[in-house]
């Protein structure tokens, strides 16, 4: 299959995976705090990727490890935490719509910080998509006026991080396999995830015995394996096949899911 056809298949597959993720985050927060959900998601994903992709990290050169680390934190850890906190106050649908600011932010950051070329058609397409997202946000706010929309700032900050991450992968990590990038970044995050879980008392028997916690664990496991591990591999490959703006355009499809 040629690269052009493959990138569209990856785009729609990613929309399904990440669209479901916002629902799973909401379900996971029933028994877990945002910190615990983020750390557990990272830990499960890191262990899984370490098992299937450890050999791939040999492709990573010494100078690239700093970008792998940055990608791990701004492409996963921090945005996941911000979205988790946001969904304690706003709907998962609104959070996913706010996430659709990523393509515009990817376009702007790419031009300002990564010397990307300005493409007029690309810009027009991104702006049209963003206007549609704004209308959806306004509609959601009118239907749910009692939510704390100050928390809507958090997904926007997370989206800015995603935008930088997409450009970093395209600029500095394009020659590494998608699995290698994902595995390397999550292996770096595992110690931080373990520290957070220990600090928040996650491993205490009385905490794990709670029915709400056990149910949330199930949702977070599905979230980690599909919405994070598999999705990260697909996203990294999609960036390599296309560019930062096209790959982040998946955020326009996520609210539909």
CORSUL-V111865 format. One record per run of one state. SS is the DSSP state (H for helix, E for strand, - for the rest). FROM is the first residue (numbers start at 1). TO is the last residue. If there is no record, write none. Layout:
BEGIN
ss = (SS;SS)
from = (FROM;FROM)
to = (TO;TO)
END
This chain:
BEGIN
ss = (-;H;-;H;-;H;-;H;-;H;-;H;-;H;-;H;-;H;-;H;-;H;-)
from = (1;3;29;34;60;62;87;92;114;120;144;149;173;178;200;205;209;211;242;244;249;251;255)
to = (2;28;33;59;61;86;91;113;119;143;148;172;177;199;204;208;210;241;243;248;250;254;257)
END
